[in-house]
Amino acid sequence: MNVLIILGSLIVALLILIPLLEKYQSRMGLDKMQKYGKYILPLVMVSIVIRLIYGMVQG
C-alpha cells in the first residue's frame, strides 16, 4: 500500500513540476543555474547523512 502512495505522489508531482519547469526554463539564465547548481551537491549529501542517521536510530 505504501508503494502505491509513493508512486501516486511521484506521478502527481511530475505532472505539476514538468509544466512549471518548461514555463520558467527560458527565464532562468546560465548564471542563475550555476548559482543554484553549487547548492545541489551539499544538499544531497546532507539528505543522505540524515537518512543514514534515521536508519540507524530506527533500528
N, C-alpha and C positions, 0 to 999 in steps of 0.2 A: 504494500500500500504506500509506503514511504517513497518507493521508486517512482510510482505514478505521480505523486505530488511534486517531486523534484522535476520530473520530465515536463509536467504541465507548466510549472512555474518557469522553466527554461524556455519553453516554446512561447509563452506569453511575453517574457522579457525580450526574446528575439523579435517577435512581431512588433513590439513597441520600439526597440532600440534601432533596428535597421532603418526604418524611415527617418528617424531623428538624425542618425549619423549621415545618411545621404543628404538630408536637408542642410545640415550645418557643415558638411565637409568642405565645401567651396569657400566658406568664410574663414576657415582656420588656415593660416599660412604656415609655412615651414618653420618659422621662428617659434610660433606657439606650440607646434607639435614637438619640437626639440625641447622646449621648456618643460612640457608635461612628460616627455619621454624619460627624462632623468629621474623622475619620481617613481616610475613604474617598478623598476627592479627592487629598490628598497622596500616598497610596499608589499611586493610579492614575498620577499624574504621575511618580513615581519609577520605576514599572514601564515607562512609555513611554520615559523617558530611558535606562534600562538597555537596553531593546530597540533603541533607535536607536544606542547605542554598540556593542552587539553586532553590529548590521547593518553598521556602518562598519568594524569590525575584521575581520569575515568577508569583506568584500570588495566 
